[in-house]
């Protein structure tokens, strides 16, 4: 995977995401949630930078993922 330092799983509604706290490369200060669904990889992330704290970022990501709605394609 492109990410390192997994910090466990987050169970948010029907989604179980792995939380990563360090990204490889330039961006070293953000939290990322990644999960797979039907062969696709999904991710949401946010930088941790003052005045936003680590706890606030986790709360923001939890809220975003819980609020996701699956949109089924139509013909």
Order of alpha helices (4+ residues) and beta strands (2+ residues): beta-beta-beta-beta-alpha
